[in-house]
Amino acid sequence: MCGILFYWNQAGVSPNILYEKSLGHMANRGPDFCDLYYGKDYVIGHTRLSIIDLTSSANQPFWDSTGRYVIVLNGEIYNYRELRQQLSACGHRFRTESDTEVLLAFIISFGLEKTLDCVRGMFAFVLYDNIVQKATIVRDHFGQKPLYYFFKSGCFAVASDIRSLTELQSSTTPNLAAYTVYLSTAGSQGTRGTFHTDRTFFDGINILPAGHSLTLEQGHISIEEYFTVWSLYNREDADDYADMSMASCLDELKSLLRQAVVRHLTSDVKVGVLTSGGIDSTLVYWFAQQQNPEITGFTKISPGIEEIPLDVIPNVLKQRPANVYFSLQKPEEYLIGLNNFIAASGAPSRWGGGPPMSKLCRDARRNDVYVLLGGDCADEYFSGYTHYENMFAHPQPDMFDLGDLVSLDSQSPFYKKEHAEDHQSVQCDIRRRILSHLQNIVDPCERYILATMFHDTSTFLQTCNLPHSDAYSMMESVELRNPLLDMDLVRFVCHLPPRFKSARHSSGHFGKLLLRELAAREIGEFVNRGKEGTRNYSMAWAHPSFWNFDHFAIQDVVHIPDELSKRDVIRLMNLEIFHRLFFLHEDNFFPKIMTPNGLSMASCGVSDFSLQSSKGIS
């Protein structure tokens, strides 16, 4: 995991402290090495977190042997050894043991299209051809690695961190449409906020969507889609799985999940597992420990609001022992952690789990574990969310009922029609494309279930779960990997009939039926608990009496009504912190925006709320 930077100016470039400052914002992403290279009209830079091939020969920017191509890569190519063997069979000789060199050589030898079809990994990269003066920028299939860019006034820049781009601009202004979309999030559960797939909270700074590439050539940019999640599905394979027994499907699921975990264990540094006690992360731990008995687990404990970790994990460890570190979360630490998390991520928090999860990653780093496997990303394609049960119960569903994860709440006090219609139009276009791909499915329920899961997997993951986990891990210089987003595993599950996903398990719990059966068979029925999620103390701070809304700076751009739900309060406090940090450039502002009740609840001195380095908080 690393940070990448590319800047192009049609008027030319020369060494400037500004580029060093821009790269410096990604020091946490790459604490082991950083470098900038200046071309005639471009600058390319990289900060490195050394994971594969720890030698200096694998440092970036990385050049091919002819000097024509230079690449910077953020992420990992998990099947790079297999790709390397293909290249070696063609006579290619390697200078390093890195996946970066393999990726570059594969693109040069076989072209970008075939490379993107063959690679298995999480990545964002910039490849520059010095002969034709062309930059190719690519983000991975699911959006596991972030990539932001701007293009204006003859300048183009792309980076892994929004702050690196704001450093290159003389001024920034807020994207007010993003504000209202965030505040109008649908659903009555959770603490999340809705984000655009292609726009940030800064006017003019955009996001390259998952499964897309961008080309800069002769002062013009073009963006192309190379992958969609629903393209994994074909009716013929689905028909084959429709008649398979549960036992056969369980065996295949086990094989693919084990393969995914083994791929994601590829590393030249210590690897650990985030062990929440939930089904998904427990299965990841189960197969990881089978492969590496010395693996370490990391678990957060939030007294009073979660039960599963202490109920499940000790029983798992009796069967597959390992060192597991338990990290105690405290309500009074939450706001300090949230402040630092927002400062590091350049956006309001996508949901409330960032502060405790960043602390868990910090604990991993302190124990010399630089790579963590997580259990996220299966709920979207395996029907794991509880609200799916009601959505999927109708025999004649509305195909354009988009669900809570990608919709807005038209009854929200923050709802603005002009912003909502733009968001809704984009989402309806996505749903229309998905339904077109699934037109051969006769059963309307099956078609709706698949459409919803493809939609949530393609949109919700890249706007919420993935950038959120990237932010909380990278602020602590830890690489977080998602074995449950293995391409072969996702393809298999997409073709399973609904009865193996969107159904109740014998334990009484809805969703992820086949995964629950596998967990019960491999580990024990005690693993099958109701979904608890990553519990956090954001709700403890969501009482309106803690906040002085009259002093909120965002009142200048957003009307704050008198009646607010707790979820409204959570999103407002996130947005206020973000707005003050990035547009008013303030710190130590909590005494202005909190009431005496709120400050008393904090149980710490007011000065503790000033902006701190995340490394300094324990």
Stockholm file with secondary structure:
# STOCKHOLM 1.0

chainA/1-618         MCGILFYWNQAGVSPNILYEKSLGHMANRGPDFCDLYYGKDYVIGHTRLSIIDLTSSANQPFWDSTGRYVIVLNGEIYNYRELRQQLSACGHRFRTESDTEVLLAFIISFGLEKTLDCVRGMFAFVLYDNIVQKATIVRDHFGQKPLYYFFKSGCFAVASDIRSLTELQSSTTPNLAAYTVYLSTAGSQGTRGTFHTDRTFFDGINILPAGHSLTLEQGHISIEEYFTVWSLYNREDADDYADMSMASCLDELKSLLRQAVVRHLTSDVKVGVLTSGGIDSTLVYWFAQQQNPEITGFTKISPGIEEIPLDVIPNVLKQRPANVYFSLQKPEEYLIGLNNFIAASGAPSRWGGGPPMSKLCRDARRNDVYVLLGGDCADEYFSGYTHYENMFAHPQPDMFDLGDLVSLDSQSPFYKKEHAEDHQSVQCDIRRRILSHLQNIVDPCERYILATMFHDTSTFLQTCNLPHSDAYSMMESVELRNPLLDMDLVRFVCHLPPRFKSARHSSGHFGKLLLRELAAREIGEFVNRGKEGTRNYSMAWAHPSFWNFDHFAIQDVVHIPDELSKRDVIRLMNLEIFHRLFFLHEDNFFPKIMTPNGLSMASCGVSDFSLQSSKGIS
#=GR chainA/1-618 SS CEEEEEEEETTCCCCCHHHHHHHHTTTTTCBSEEEEEECSSEEEEEEECCCSCCSGGGCSSEECTTSSEEEEEEEEETTHHHHHHHHHHTTCCCSCSCHHHHHHHHHHHHCHHHHHHHCCEEEEEEEEETTTTEEEEEECSSCCSCCEEEEETTEEEEESSHHHHHTTSSCCCBCHHHHHHHHTBCCSSSSCCCCCSSBCSBTTCEECCTTEEEEEETTEEEEEECCCGGGGCCHHHHHHHHTCCHHHHHHHHHHHHHHHHHHHTCCSSCEEEECCSSHHHHHHHHHHHHHCTTCEEEEEECTTTCCHHHHHHHHHHHHSCCEEEEEECCGGGHHHHHHHHHHHHTSCCSSTTHHHHHHHHHHHHHTTCCEEECCCSSHHHHTCSTTHHHHTTCSSCCTTCCCTTTCBCTTSTTCCHHHHHHHHHHHHHHHHHHHHHTTTCCCHHHHHHHHHHHHIIIIIIIIIIHHHHHHHHHTTTCEEECGGGCHHHHHHHHTSCGGGTSSBCTTSCBSCHHHHHHHHHHTCGGGCCCCCCSCCGGGGGCCGGGBCGGGCGGGGTSCCCSCCCHHHHHHHHHHHHHHHHHTSCCCSCHHHHBCHHHHHHHTSCGGGGSCCCGGGCC
#=GC SS_cons         CEEEEEEEETTCCCCCHHHHHHHHTTTTTCBSEEEEEECSSEEEEEEECCCSCCSGGGCSSEECTTSSEEEEEEEEETTHHHHHHHHHHTTCCCSCSCHHHHHHHHHHHHCHHHHHHHCCEEEEEEEEETTTTEEEEEECSSCCSCCEEEEETTEEEEESSHHHHHTTSSCCCBCHHHHHHHHTBCCSSSSCCCCCSSBCSBTTCEECCTTEEEEEETTEEEEEECCCGGGGCCHHHHHHHHTCCHHHHHHHHHHHHHHHHHHHTCCSSCEEEECCSSHHHHHHHHHHHHHCTTCEEEEEECTTTCCHHHHHHHHHHHHSCCEEEEEECCGGGHHHHHHHHHHHHTSCCSSTTHHHHHHHHHHHHHTTCCEEECCCSSHHHHTCSTTHHHHTTCSSCCTTCCCTTTCBCTTSTTCCHHHHHHHHHHHHHHHHHHHHHTTTCCCHHHHHHHHHHHHIIIIIIIIIIHHHHHHHHHTTTCEEECGGGCHHHHHHHHTSCGGGTSSBCTTSCBSCHHHHHHHHHHTCGGGCCCCCCSCCGGGGGCCGGGBCGGGCGGGGTSCCCSCCCHHHHHHHHHHHHHHHHHTSCCCSCHHHHBCHHHHHHHTSCGGGGSCCCGGGCC
//
